[in-house]
């Protein structure tokens, strides 16, 4: 019942040249694996190791810092891998595109605001597009925190995320985080992100009835 490293749905070199193969291999097999191992160690002997990672994140204030850091690291990275794909990028369509236009005036303005959230996050962390009270909101978190956590300033359901830790980009982009963020748009899997958005909106509508 312990947590496990998820398998990627694409090869390590599939996102190149935007995200290089060596970065992907180290990021997934070393960094993410370390979060999984440390999370399992932190929860060893506890029944909570049987919970899903979302439940743990939503109640993170009751756990020690090792669970917050490594549980966040596991959720964030698992989510991040699913948001990217080879031969992706472009623009969102359908209900997601309409929601982005309604919330940020245009897709280009959304990209600008999201990229700014990423470039201005001091130190290590993440930038997010979340669904909060039925509306799309951009936020960022430090370290391995995420918007599901009950300790986070801006809470919501993650729809899109980018890893801003240097291990996510340093081999290829060194200290040029803005270049990495610009390259990220070329691998964003908008089909998956729209699926997440539609599913979460469906849940909200069902709860409202």
Protein Blocks (a to p, Z undefined) as FASTA:
>chain_A
ZZcddddfbdfklmpckbcfklmmmmmmmmmmmmmmmmmmmmgoiaklmpcfklmmmmmm
mpcfklmmmmmmmmmmmmmmmmgcehiehidehjllmmmmmmnopaklmmmmmmmmmmmm
ghjdddddddeehiacddddehjbcfkbmkbfbgcddfbdcdfbfklmmmmnmmmmmlmm
mmmmmmccfklmmmmmmmmmmmmmmmmZZ
